Amino acid sequence: MVDGMLSSVADANRVNGTVCVKCVDGKMVQSPSPRSSTATTKCELVHTDIGGPLTEALGDSLYFMTALEASTGFITATPIKKKKMAPEVLKTRITQLEKLTGVKVKRFRLNGAKEYVSNDLKAWYEDKGITSAMTAPYKSQQNGKAKRVNRTLMERVRAALLDAGAEEKLWAEALASVVHVLNRSPKAGLDVTPLEALTGRLPNFAGLRVLGSRAWALKPNMQLRKLEPRTDVCRFVGYTVGGKAYRILEDEKNQVFERRDVLMEENSAKVETSAVGSSAGPRLTTEYDGDKDGAT
């Protein structure tokens, strides 16, 4: 094949099975992560992950924890103040899933972060008969579905806040609204919405509203005066988790509260464009009047 080389040197059989350390050091790359195509049944597999840190939200939350039911695509997202709160939130969400479906959760897929590997949580897994499938260190691709859910949620939360001209500290309100809508929206690969796939209930779109819409909320009877306006002027910022009311931001007091009797004007807000091309809508400012650690 070549001239000037000893046959003993050119004999490839001499190096079969031998590792060229310098070649490995210089060329090694990550192995590809194949897409998982394993079909699952209801509550057979739940993906979970933590997103953040973000701007401090109402109630001082900096992170959010998501749980994705793999077979239906049903999502829960819960704002949390610290990552160490994740185990208790996870227990609550799993209990809720089991009550909604009447089916026991069988497996978790999660990363090996320390908040997920505590002795207390391991004992809870064993007591519930749940298998925890940990990803390999630094291989978040093995929990790719959870990562994609977090990315999708952040994309939509960002767009919702920009469209409403809202402050970043309202991200937890926007997150709850985004999840509320996603669970009631068509999903690729399903003939029904995630909510219907999980619970068998048809979603009701009658109560959906545009985030940031101007709203007039009827005052409670105890606040009504004979000749004063019967409404508070507000902005719609989300839905009550587990209830039938709207979360609204009162313009004058800059406080978020919940009301059932609300009239909304859903016309698109005019958006001004700055010299550098960024958009800035009407600013919504906030104060907090209670916990915001729910999920929808």
N, C-alpha and C positions, 0 to 999 in steps of 0.2 A: 504493500500500500504506500509506503514511503521509503526513501533511501536514507542511509546514514543513521539508522536507529537499530540498536540491538534487538533481536527477536524476543529476548527475555523481557525487555522493557515494553515492547509493543504488545505482549501477550495480555489481553484483557482479562483472561481467566484468573490471573494472579491477584486481581484486586476485587473480584466478586465478593460482595458482602462486607467490604471494608468501607468505613465512613470517612469521607474527606472532611475533616473538621473545619478547615478553612473555607471550603465550599458551603458547609452548613451555616457557619457564622456569617458568611457574606450574602447568602441567597435565601435563607429560610423565610417563608411567609405564612400567614394564617391559612389553615385548611378551610375550604369553603363550607358554609353552613347550609345544608340542604333544607328546603322548605318541607315542613311536616304536613303530611296529607292524611293523617290518621283521623277518621271520623269518630265523633264522640256522641254519647247520649246525654240527655239533660242532667246537668250537675255532675257529670263524670269528671270534668276538668275545669278548674277556675284559674285564670291567669291573674296575677296581681303585681303591682309595681308602685313606686313612689315617684312623684314628679316635684320639681322645685330645686332650690328655693326660689320664690317669687317675691314681688313686692308685698310688704305686710298688708294683709287683707283685713276686712272687718272681723273682729274677734281675734286679731293678732295671728291669724294663720299664715304660715310661710310655705307649706307643702300641701300636696293632696295625694291621697292614696286611691288607686283605681282597682276595681275587681271586674274582670271580664268573664262571663259565663260562656265557655267556648262554643257550645252547640247552637246557641241562640243569638250570640252577640250582645246580650243584655249587659249594660254597663252600670256600675255604681261609682261615684267619685266623691270622696269625702275630704274637705279641707282639714288639715291638722296643724297644730302649732309646732310640734317637734316630731322627729322621726320615731322616737321611742313610743309615741302614741299608736303606731301602726298595729301592733299585735291586738290590742283591745278593739280597735276599729275593725280589724279583719274578723275577729270572732263575731262581732255584731253583724257584719254584712253576711257572713256565712249562715248564721242563724236565720237571718231574714230571708235569704235565698231558699233555705230548706223549708221555711214556713210557707213561702209563696208557692213553691212547687210540690211540696209533700214528698220530695226526694232528697236523700242524703248526699251531700257532697263527698266525692270519693278521692279526688286528687287536687293538689295545688301545684302550680308551677310558679316559682319565684326565684329571685336571686339570693345569693348567700350573704346578704347584708346582716349585720349583727342584730338588728331589730327583729329579724325573722328566725333567728336560731337560738333564742333564749330557752332555757330549760323549762320555763313555765309554758311557753308555746309548744314545745316538743311534747310535753305531757298532755296538753290539750289535744294535739293531733292524735296521739295514741288513744286517748279516751274516746274521741269521736270516730276512730277508725279511719282517719284521713292519711293518705300518703303524700308527703311533701317531696316534690321533684325540684331539687336545687340546680341552678345553672352552674356551669364550671366557672371558676374565677376569671373575671375580665371577659366573659363571653355572654354579654347581654343578648346577642343574636339568638341564643337558645330560648329566650323568652320574648321573641320578636313581636308576637301579637300584642302583648302588654305595652311594649315600647311604641308600636304603631298607634295604639289607642291613645296614649299620652300625647303623641305628636298631633293626632287629629283633633283632640280636645283643645290643645293649646292654639292650634291654627284657628279654630272656630271662636274660641274665647277672644283671641286677639282681634279678629275681624269684628266680632260683636261689640267689643269695647270701642273700637275705632268708629264704627258706624253710629254708635250712640253718643260719641263724644264723651265717654265716661272716663273717670279717673282709674288708674291701674288698681287702686285698692278695692275696686268693685269686682275683681276677677273671680272671687268665690261665688258671688251672685250670678255672674255670667256663666261660670262653670256649671252650676246647678241647672240653669236654663238650657244650656247646650246639651247636657246629658238627658234632660227631660224630653227634648225634641228628638235627639238621636234614637232613643228607645222607642219612639213612636213613629219613626220614619222607615221607609223601605230600605232593605239591606241586600246587597248582592249575595246570591246563593240561597236566599230564603223566599218563600212564597208569601210570607206574612212578616209583620214587624217584629223586632225583638221582644217587645212587651207581650204581644199575642203568642209568640212562640214559647215564651217562658210561662205565662200564666193562663193562656187561653182567652184572655179578655181583649176585646177590640179596643184600640185607642180612640179617644174622643178628642177631636181637634177643635172643638167649639171654643175652648178656653185659651188657645194659643194666641199670643200677642207679640208685637214687635218690641224688642228690648229698647228702652229709652223713650218709649212713647209718652206723650203728655197725658196725664190722668187726673181725674177728679174723683176722690174717694169720699164716700159718705161718712160723716163723723158719727161716732157712737152716740147713742141717745143721751148719755150723761154729759157729753160735750156740747150738745145743741143748745143754742140760745134763740129766743123768739125771732129776732130780727137780723141775726148774723147769718152769713153764708152757711149752707148745710154741708159743704164739701171742703176738703183740703186739696190744694193744688199740688200735684205730685208728678213723679216720673216712675214708670214701670221698670223694675230692675230684676224681677224673677218670680218664681212660683214657690209657694209654701211646700216644703217637703212633707209628703205624707198627709197633706190636707187639701182643702178646696178654697184657696185664697191666693191673693197676689201679694208679692213683696214690693213695696213702693217706697220711693224716696221723696220725702216732703220737702218742697222747695224752700220754705221759710225757715224751718227748724233744722234742715239738713240731717234728718234722722230717717232710718229705714224701719218700716213697720208693716204689719199685715192687715189687709182689708179684703172683704168678700165683695162688697158693693162698690164697684169701680167702673167709671165710664172713661174710655180711652180714645184719644185721637191718634191714629196710627199713620198719619201723613209723614213721608220721609223728611227728615230734618235737612235744612240747607247746610252744605258743608263748604267752609271757606278754605282756600288753598294758599299756603304761605309761599314766600319767595323761593324756598328751597324745595317746594313740591310736596310737602307733607300736608295731610288733611287735619283739620281741627274743627270738630263740631261743638255744640253747646256743652260746657263743662258741667259734670255732675259731681258735687262734693258730698261727703258723707260723715255721719257719726254713727256709732254702733249702739244698738239697744238690746242686744241679747246674744246668745251663742249662735254660731253658724258652723256647726260641725256635722250637719246632716248630709245625706246623699239622696239622689233621686234616680 
